[in-house]
Amino acid sequence: MRNSQELWRTYQAASEWHKRPSEVIGILEESMEQDGGFTAYCFDEAVHYFGSYVTTAVEQAKGKTEQQRKGAAENILRKYLGMPTKFRDIGELGRHKVDASARPDPPFPMET
């Protein structure tokens, strides 16, 4: 697998078709001949671990409304798949501190 998107697609296909990930991509038979299936087993374990981890993270997405929860879930999935996020992470709100001394001068003179 070259990237997490391919890994995710393999996980989804294996789950949907009730097959081992190594069967989906066609390495099971070759692995059985070469090492008794150990490579296929390791690949299956890695795909299952990644897919289960991402699925759990997506299912645990939080938001005040259903729309916010769906947006958070999409952001989580995009993060794990190495894609840019579409929505601002509400968990980041309030974490940024503003330096009051760095404010620009007002556009008009202030009288004191």
ChimeraX commands (.cxc) that place a marker at each C-alpha (Angstrom):
marker #1 position 0.00,0.00,0.00 radius 0.5
marker #1 position 1.30,3.40,-0.91 radius 0.5
marker #1 position -0.89,5.49,1.33 radius 0.5
marker #1 position -3.64,5.48,3.91 radius 0.5
marker #1 position -6.36,6.07,1.29 radius 0.5
marker #1 position -5.53,2.76,-0.40 radius 0.5
marker #1 position -5.42,1.06,2.98 radius 0.5
marker #1 position -8.86,2.47,3.84 radius 0.5
marker #1 position -10.34,1.37,0.50 radius 0.5
marker #1 position -8.94,-2.13,1.03 radius 0.5
marker #1 position -10.43,-2.23,4.54 radius 0.5
marker #1 position -13.83,-1.13,3.24 radius 0.5
marker #1 position -13.81,-3.61,0.35 radius 0.5
marker #1 position -12.76,-6.51,2.59 radius 0.5
marker #1 position -15.49,-5.63,5.09 radius 0.5
marker #1 position -18.14,-5.28,2.40 radius 0.5
marker #1 position -17.22,-8.48,0.59 radius 0.5
marker #1 position -16.48,-10.50,3.76 radius 0.5
marker #1 position -13.00,-11.31,2.48 radius 0.5
marker #1 position -9.53,-11.02,3.92 radius 0.5
marker #1 position -7.71,-7.84,2.80 radius 0.5
marker #1 position -4.96,-10.04,1.38 radius 0.5
marker #1 position -7.59,-11.75,-0.81 radius 0.5
marker #1 position -8.94,-8.38,-2.00 radius 0.5
marker #1 position -5.56,-7.26,-3.32 radius 0.5
marker #1 position -4.48,-10.73,-4.45 radius 0.5
marker #1 position -1.49,-11.55,-2.24 radius 0.5
marker #1 position -2.97,-14.46,-0.27 radius 0.5
marker #1 position -2.12,-17.21,-2.74 radius 0.5
marker #1 position 1.44,-15.96,-3.31 radius 0.5
marker #1 position 1.97,-15.64,0.43 radius 0.5
marker #1 position 0.70,-19.18,1.01 radius 0.5
marker #1 position 3.27,-20.51,-1.47 radius 0.5
marker #1 position 6.19,-18.47,-0.18 radius 0.5
marker #1 position 5.79,-18.34,3.59 radius 0.5
marker #1 position 2.74,-20.35,4.53 radius 0.5
marker #1 position 0.53,-17.25,4.57 radius 0.5
marker #1 position 2.50,-15.26,7.14 radius 0.5
marker #1 position 2.84,-12.16,4.94 radius 0.5
marker #1 position -0.87,-12.24,4.17 radius 0.5
marker #1 position -1.65,-12.61,7.89 radius 0.5
marker #1 position 0.54,-9.60,8.78 radius 0.5
marker #1 position -1.07,-7.53,6.02 radius 0.5
marker #1 position -4.56,-8.52,7.17 radius 0.5
marker #1 position -3.72,-7.54,10.75 radius 0.5
marker #1 position -2.33,-4.14,9.68 radius 0.5
marker #1 position -5.38,-3.34,7.52 radius 0.5
marker #1 position -7.76,-4.44,10.26 radius 0.5
marker #1 position -5.95,-2.39,12.92 radius 0.5
marker #1 position -5.94,0.76,10.77 radius 0.5
marker #1 position -9.54,0.36,9.62 radius 0.5
marker #1 position -10.87,-0.35,13.12 radius 0.5
marker #1 position -8.96,2.57,14.59 radius 0.5
marker #1 position -10.27,5.02,11.99 radius 0.5
marker #1 position -13.83,3.66,12.20 radius 0.5
marker #1 position -13.87,4.06,15.99 radius 0.5
marker #1 position -12.48,7.59,15.77 radius 0.5
marker #1 position -15.12,8.58,13.20 radius 0.5
marker #1 position -17.94,7.02,15.25 radius 0.5
marker #1 position -16.83,8.96,18.34 radius 0.5
marker #1 position -16.94,12.35,16.59 radius 0.5
marker #1 position -18.72,14.95,18.67 radius 0.5
marker #1 position -20.77,18.01,17.87 radius 0.5
marker #1 position -23.62,20.00,19.35 radius 0.5
marker #1 position -25.81,19.31,16.33 radius 0.5
marker #1 position -26.00,16.40,13.92 radius 0.5
marker #1 position -24.50,18.62,11.21 radius 0.5
marker #1 position -21.52,19.49,13.44 radius 0.5
marker #1 position -21.05,15.83,14.34 radius 0.5
marker #1 position -21.05,14.84,10.67 radius 0.5
marker #1 position -18.59,17.63,9.86 radius 0.5
marker #1 position -16.32,16.51,12.71 radius 0.5
marker #1 position -16.55,12.89,11.53 radius 0.5
marker #1 position -15.60,13.92,7.99 radius 0.5
marker #1 position -12.66,15.94,9.30 radius 0.5
marker #1 position -11.43,12.97,11.33 radius 0.5
marker #1 position -11.63,10.68,8.32 radius 0.5
marker #1 position -9.85,13.24,6.11 radius 0.5
marker #1 position -7.12,13.64,8.74 radius 0.5
marker #1 position -6.37,9.91,8.83 radius 0.5
marker #1 position -6.49,9.68,5.05 radius 0.5
marker #1 position -4.03,12.54,4.60 radius 0.5
marker #1 position -6.57,14.83,2.97 radius 0.5
marker #1 position -7.15,18.51,3.75 radius 0.5
marker #1 position -10.02,19.13,6.14 radius 0.5
marker #1 position -13.14,20.96,4.99 radius 0.5
marker #1 position -14.43,22.23,8.29 radius 0.5
marker #1 position -12.83,24.09,11.17 radius 0.5
marker #1 position -12.09,21.83,14.12 radius 0.5
marker #1 position -14.31,23.03,16.98 radius 0.5
marker #1 position -11.80,21.52,19.40 radius 0.5
marker #1 position -9.34,24.19,18.30 radius 0.5
marker #1 position -11.64,27.06,19.22 radius 0.5
marker #1 position -10.44,28.92,22.29 radius 0.5
marker #1 position -6.93,27.49,22.13 radius 0.5
marker #1 position -5.45,30.45,20.31 radius 0.5
marker #1 position -4.31,33.28,22.55 radius 0.5
marker #1 position -4.34,36.81,21.23 radius 0.5
marker #1 position -1.52,39.13,22.21 radius 0.5
marker #1 position -3.25,42.43,23.00 radius 0.5
marker #1 position 0.01,44.37,22.61 radius 0.5
marker #1 position 0.22,43.21,18.98 radius 0.5
marker #1 position -2.95,45.07,17.96 radius 0.5
marker #1 position -2.49,47.47,15.06 radius 0.5
marker #1 position -3.01,51.17,15.62 radius 0.5
marker #1 position -6.57,52.32,14.95 radius 0.5
marker #1 position -7.18,53.90,11.54 radius 0.5
marker #1 position -8.02,57.22,13.20 radius 0.5
marker #1 position -6.26,59.22,15.92 radius 0.5
marker #1 position -7.52,58.49,19.40 radius 0.5
marker #1 position -7.87,61.31,21.90 radius 0.5
marker #1 position -6.75,60.70,25.44 radius 0.5
marker link #1:1,2 radius 0.2
marker link #1:2,3 radius 0.2
marker link #1:3,4 radius 0.2
marker link #1:4,5 radius 0.2
marker link #1:5,6 radius 0.2
marker link #1:6,7 radius 0.2
marker link #1:7,8 radius 0.2
marker link #1:8,9 radius 0.2
marker link #1:9,10 radius 0.2
marker link #1:10,11 radius 0.2
marker link #1:11,12 radius 0.2
marker link #1:12,13 radius 0.2
marker link #1:13,14 radius 0.2
marker link #1:14,15 radius 0.2
marker link #1:15,16 radius 0.2
marker link #1:16,17 radius 0.2
marker link #1:17,18 radius 0.2
marker link #1:18,19 radius 0.2
marker link #1:19,20 radius 0.2
marker link #1:20,21 radius 0.2
marker link #1:21,22 radius 0.2
marker link #1:22,23 radius 0.2
marker link #1:23,24 radius 0.2
marker link #1:24,25 radius 0.2
marker link #1:25,26 radius 0.2
marker link #1:26,27 radius 0.2
marker link #1:27,28 radius 0.2
marker link #1:28,29 radius 0.2
marker link #1:29,30 radius 0.2
marker link #1:30,31 radius 0.2
marker link #1:31,32 radius 0.2
marker link #1:32,33 radius 0.2
marker link #1:33,34 radius 0.2
marker link #1:34,35 radius 0.2
marker link #1:35,36 radius 0.2
marker link #1:36,37 radius 0.2
marker link #1:37,38 radius 0.2
marker link #1:38,39 radius 0.2
marker link #1:39,40 radius 0.2
marker link #1:40,41 radius 0.2
marker link #1:41,42 radius 0.2
marker link #1:42,43 radius 0.2
marker link #1:43,44 radius 0.2
marker link #1:44,45 radius 0.2
marker link #1:45,46 radius 0.2
marker link #1:46,47 radius 0.2
marker link #1:47,48 radius 0.2
marker link #1:48,49 radius 0.2
marker link #1:49,50 radius 0.2
marker link #1:50,51 radius 0.2
marker link #1:51,52 radius 0.2
marker link #1:52,53 radius 0.2
marker link #1:53,54 radius 0.2
marker link #1:54,55 radius 0.2
marker link #1:55,56 radius 0.2
marker link #1:56,57 radius 0.2
marker link #1:57,58 radius 0.2
marker link #1:58,59 radius 0.2
marker link #1:59,60 radius 0.2
marker link #1:60,61 radius 0.2
marker link #1:61,62 radius 0.2
marker link #1:62,63 radius 0.2
marker link #1:63,64 radius 0.2
marker link #1:64,65 radius 0.2
marker link #1:65,66 radius 0.2
marker link #1:66,67 radius 0.2
marker link #1:67,68 radius 0.2
marker link #1:68,69 radius 0.2
marker link #1:69,70 radius 0.2
marker link #1:70,71 radius 0.2
marker link #1:71,72 radius 0.2
marker link #1:72,73 radius 0.2
marker link #1:73,74 radius 0.2
marker link #1:74,75 radius 0.2
marker link #1:75,76 radius 0.2
marker link #1:76,77 radius 0.2
marker link #1:77,78 radius 0.2
marker link #1:78,79 radius 0.2
marker link #1:79,80 radius 0.2
marker link #1:80,81 radius 0.2
marker link #1:81,82 radius 0.2
marker link #1:82,83 radius 0.2
marker link #1:83,84 radius 0.2
marker link #1:84,85 radius 0.2
marker link #1:85,86 radius 0.2
marker link #1:86,87 radius 0.2
marker link #1:87,88 radius 0.2
marker link #1:88,89 radius 0.2
marker link #1:89,90 radius 0.2
marker link #1:90,91 radius 0.2
marker link #1:91,92 radius 0.2
marker link #1:92,93 radius 0.2
marker link #1:93,94 radius 0.2
marker link #1:94,95 radius 0.2
marker link #1:95,96 radius 0.2
marker link #1:96,97 radius 0.2
marker link #1:97,98 radius 0.2
marker link #1:98,99 radius 0.2
marker link #1:99,100 radius 0.2
marker link #1:100,101 radius 0.2
marker link #1:101,102 radius 0.2
marker link #1:102,103 radius 0.2
marker link #1:103,104 radius 0.2
marker link #1:104,105 radius 0.2
marker link #1:105,106 radius 0.2
marker link #1:106,107 radius 0.2
marker link #1:107,108 radius 0.2
marker link #1:108,109 radius 0.2
marker link #1:109,110 radius 0.2
marker link #1:110,111 radius 0.2
marker link #1:111,112 radius 0.2
view
